[in-house]
Amino acid sequence: MKKHVYKIELNTLTDVKNFVNLIATSNLSSPELTDGDKYTINASSIMGVIYSLEWNNLFLVTTEDAYSLLKDYIVEATTRD
């Protein structure tokens, strides 16, 4: 199954709130945020997303294409099998 991986940039708590709102109201199934190394959280968890602001890198991983939904927060986009 293909996975869409988006490098995300969230700079403010307003960005976090708006990002989580977009994720929570979308039809994305099981969107996850990861640091690309060892941490992974549910992308619709506001507390988790606030915690992830401490990470050096922030990636959204989903099975659906979310580029048009989240383009304001995407720095880089890739697809992997």
HELIX and SHEET records of a PDB file:
HELIX    1   1 LEU A   13  ALA A   24  1                                  12    
HELIX    2   2 ILE A   46  SER A   52  1                                   7    
HELIX    3   3 TYR A   67  LEU A   70  1                                   4    
SHEET    1   A 5 THR A  40  ASN A  42  0                                        
SHEET    2   A 5 GLU A  32  THR A  34 -1                                        
SHEET    3   A 5 PHE A  59  THR A  62 -1                                        
SHEET    4   A 5 LYS A   3  ILE A   8 -1                                        
SHEET    5   A 5 ILE A  74  ARG A  80 -1                                        
END                                                                             
